[in-house]
Amino acid sequence: MPARKSARSKTQARELLFGDLWEFDPAPESAPAHIDDRYRLFINGKHVAPKSRTYFDSISPRDGKKLTEIPMANAADVDAAYTAATKAFRSWSKLPGAERGKYLFRIARLLQDRSREFAVAETLDGGKPIKESRDFDLPMAAAHFFYHAGWADKLQYAAPGRTLAPLGVIGQVIPWNFPLLMLAWKIAPALATGNTVVIKPAETTSVTALKFATILEQAGLPPGVVNIVTGAGETGAAVVNHPTAAKIAFTGSTEVGKIIQRSLAGTGKKLTLELGGKAANIVFDDAPLDQAVEGIINGIFFNQGHVCCAGSRLLVQEGVEKELVTRLKRRLATLRVGDPMDKNTDIGAINSAEQLARIKELVRSGVDEGATIHQPSCKLPHNGFYFAPTLFTGVAQSHRIAREEIFGPVLSILTFRTPDEAIEKANNTCYGLSAGVWTDKGSKILKMASTLKAGVVWANTYNKFDPSSPFGGYKESGFGREGGKHGLLDYTKLT
Amino acid sequence: MLKITKTPKCYVGGAFIRSESGRVYEMRSSSGEFIANIPLCSRKDLRNAVEAAAKAGPGWAKRSPYNRAQILYRMAEMLESRADEMAAATSEEETRATIDRIVHYAGWADKYEQVLGSVNPVASSHFNFTVTEPVGIVGLLAPEEAPLLALMSLVLPAIVSGNAVVALASKSAPYPSILLGEMLAVSDLPGGVVNLLTGDRAELIPTFATHEHLRAVAATATGKDATELQQGAAESVKRVILHRPDTDWFSGDLDSPYAIRDFTEAKTVWHPIGA
């Protein structure tokens, strides 16, 4: 008997499973978010009512309730924003770099001052867990302003042998997955290089952008340097197609990116696109499995998988597949899904009802096409938009869940035998934004890193970001980079 | 004694081809005298050239930068050795400027990375660096003027980093491109890395724009041509690099690692620091 017992303990990890006997106490974040009942556009340094006179409801995905009212900017509003930005460009572009930098430093500091308030607003508005908006989005947004502030008076060092000149007014359209962070990494380099901006946040997540207008006021930024227009697709089209724009910077889906690229054809406007992805996260049999499990979980469930660079295709070397999948399932069961305002929540709310429907549709296709689905038995809140973390095994290359971007907490698991096969499968996609590699062998990491067709390769880590680190894609994941010296150059004319 | 005249052919995959279309157009001297028939390449020729480039590209990209530098310099040697012949097809000034440009880019092969790449001081405990990589296969549309220098000013920054190219020569002055192909064939450049076509721009622009395996297109194009290229490129999110029609191809501004940057992707690699 004792012999059998020890044999058992060797093969099975000890788990404490109590079913529903005990539940964690809720630990809600209670800081006020200071969200107004109704917002106005921010044009030429003023909060103005939209000329369209229309507003739409912003829904909090955590409970499906109305949060606030957002103005729907029409073409006339967008035109006013461009007029203000064009006027502001004349003086802003001539301001000494050191002075421009001071404004950006101020913005960074003010964001840090009010980071709790903004984190709460971000979570209420977008549905991401408060621990992520608090510990990732806000510090990273401030860091982007801080990093680029320092570039403003050092542009002559960014491109040896060339002079950097601003382009003019930049039209920017950003997505709903990291509303404030995307705003920061679009606005900061544009301003540091002497451009002015018309920015449109995503329709479901406009609150922190409009709150950001008050930071610009506190910073004393000259009117018209940054203009914020809110609305849906038509507003975005007006921003993209305005004749005054010198450049369009877009982050969003590949589908919309292609429409933008087509509509800019022949206009002479510059363009950078940061589009979708279907990243391969590759685990070799010599990888540290426990670290890999954490990396895989972070790679696909960070921000509910609403991440363009999410590690949504897990490629596992055959020898460790069984073990890794076992550990993944065990880890999956410990994830806490629920109210994003709870400080212990790992997976919050899906951004919108529409997005939830899209995720469900793709997951259904995975089941229909014959992959095996695994979901932990977690309770989901009754109100709001939630989806349980999901694994698919037995996935084939041809399955939709292995080819299309899902933008949700859904991981497809495929296997490979040799490094060459892993590279072949990883690169067999029209996307090329990011990739992950997990192995203990340094030379294998560098070999894989140099062969994967992706703009960012995370080796033995995943989903790491930094303002000094260029980010962007190959192939249909877009062109241009954001962050670092590379991102800076994309906002300038080299002469 | 009757002179043996040359049948001009295009240079694709290291071989000399006539257009599969069987079509040609007449090339005449400035005094209107017939010189030769030039292949009028078709969409199919272009697709075949992309295939040749796809075969040659990966091997070329894997060569060491030092080796690519040597091969580019050897190209300059080949052109120098037949400089008189090329000067007769263009001008002495243009031939000299082209040789200089080749030598200039030969020297960049093992240096541009040190200008364009970076090590990034991230705040977390990671080692983080950015390197450049060729985008893959590049389509090039040369302008009518400076038929040799402009063509090579597009080709050089693309191939120096390991891209393979498919280029369309000047319609009105295709002969320098024909001669260039003959010189490349005896240089050490692997066949298929540079593919040179002749023909009609308007006919080939749609294929240059929409061919999925061309990951970038560079051209001197304006108006309708530019719009068509950019619209077609959107199908596969292709990079389009447009040069101004008033570009002075002799200008030293074109000697720059930032021209190489146009044909590269930046790849950023993260790795944890520590045990």
HADDOCK unambig.tbl for C-alpha pairs under 7 A between the chains (distance, minus, plus):
assign (segid A and resid 258 and name CA) (segid B and resid 234 and name CA) 5.12 0.50 0.50
assign (segid A and resid 258 and name CA) (segid B and resid 235 and name CA) 6.48 0.50 0.50
assign (segid A and resid 258 and name CA) (segid B and resid 237 and name CA) 6.44 0.50 0.50
assign (segid A and resid 261 and name CA) (segid B and resid 234 and name CA) 5.36 0.50 0.50
assign (segid A and resid 262 and name CA) (segid B and resid 230 and name CA) 6.63 0.50 0.50
assign (segid A and resid 262 and name CA) (segid B and resid 231 and name CA) 4.58 0.50 0.50
assign (segid A and resid 262 and name CA) (segid B and resid 234 and name CA) 5.40 0.50 0.50
assign (segid A and resid 265 and name CA) (segid B and resid 227 and name CA) 4.76 0.50 0.50
assign (segid A and resid 265 and name CA) (segid B and resid 230 and name CA) 4.82 0.50 0.50
assign (segid A and resid 265 and name CA) (segid B and resid 231 and name CA) 5.34 0.50 0.50
assign (segid A and resid 266 and name CA) (segid B and resid 223 and name CA) 6.48 0.50 0.50
assign (segid A and resid 266 and name CA) (segid B and resid 226 and name CA) 5.51 0.50 0.50
assign (segid A and resid 266 and name CA) (segid B and resid 227 and name CA) 3.96 0.50 0.50
assign (segid A and resid 266 and name CA) (segid B and resid 230 and name CA) 6.86 0.50 0.50
assign (segid A and resid 449 and name CA) (segid B and resid 269 and name CA) 6.94 0.50 0.50
assign (segid A and resid 454 and name CA) (segid B and resid 267 and name CA) 6.71 0.50 0.50
assign (segid A and resid 455 and name CA) (segid B and resid 266 and name CA) 6.17 0.50 0.50
assign (segid A and resid 455 and name CA) (segid B and resid 267 and name CA) 4.43 0.50 0.50
assign (segid A and resid 455 and name CA) (segid B and resid 268 and name CA) 6.05 0.50 0.50
assign (segid A and resid 456 and name CA) (segid B and resid 267 and name CA) 5.60 0.50 0.50
assign (segid A and resid 456 and name CA) (segid B and resid 268 and name CA) 4.68 0.50 0.50
assign (segid A and resid 456 and name CA) (segid B and resid 269 and name CA) 5.84 0.50 0.50
assign (segid A and resid 457 and name CA) (segid B and resid 268 and name CA) 6.13 0.50 0.50
assign (segid A and resid 457 and name CA) (segid B and resid 269 and name CA) 4.71 0.50 0.50
assign (segid A and resid 457 and name CA) (segid B and resid 270 and name CA) 6.31 0.50 0.50
assign (segid A and resid 458 and name CA) (segid B and resid 269 and name CA) 5.85 0.50 0.50
assign (segid A and resid 458 and name CA) (segid B and resid 270 and name CA) 4.86 0.50 0.50
assign (segid A and resid 458 and name CA) (segid B and resid 271 and name CA) 6.44 0.50 0.50
assign (segid A and resid 459 and name CA) (segid B and resid 270 and name CA) 5.82 0.50 0.50
assign (segid A and resid 459 and name CA) (segid B and resid 271 and name CA) 5.06 0.50 0.50
assign (segid A and resid 460 and name CA) (segid B and resid 271 and name CA) 6.26 0.50 0.50
assign (segid A and resid 460 and name CA) (segid B and resid 272 and name CA) 6.83 0.50 0.50
assign (segid A and resid 461 and name CA) (segid B and resid 271 and name CA) 6.62 0.50 0.50
assign (segid A and resid 461 and name CA) (segid B and resid 272 and name CA) 6.75 0.50 0.50
assign (segid A and resid 466 and name CA) (segid B and resid 122 and name CA) 5.73 0.50 0.50
assign (segid A and resid 466 and name CA) (segid B and resid 123 and name CA) 7.00 0.50 0.50
assign (segid A and resid 468 and name CA) (segid B and resid 120 and name CA) 5.79 0.50 0.50
assign (segid A and resid 468 and name CA) (segid B and resid 121 and name CA) 6.43 0.50 0.50
assign (segid A and resid 468 and name CA) (segid B and resid 122 and name CA) 6.06 0.50 0.50
assign (segid A and resid 469 and name CA) (segid B and resid 120 and name CA) 5.69 0.50 0.50
assign (segid A and resid 469 and name CA) (segid B and resid 122 and name CA) 6.78 0.50 0.50
assign (segid A and resid 470 and name CA) (segid B and resid 268 and name CA) 6.51 0.50 0.50
assign (segid A and resid 474 and name CA) (segid B and resid 265 and name CA) 6.67 0.50 0.50
assign (segid A and resid 475 and name CA) (segid B and resid 237 and name CA) 6.68 0.50 0.50
assign (segid A and resid 476 and name CA) (segid B and resid 236 and name CA) 6.15 0.50 0.50
assign (segid A and resid 476 and name CA) (segid B and resid 237 and name CA) 5.24 0.50 0.50
assign (segid A and resid 478 and name CA) (segid B and resid 237 and name CA) 6.28 0.50 0.50
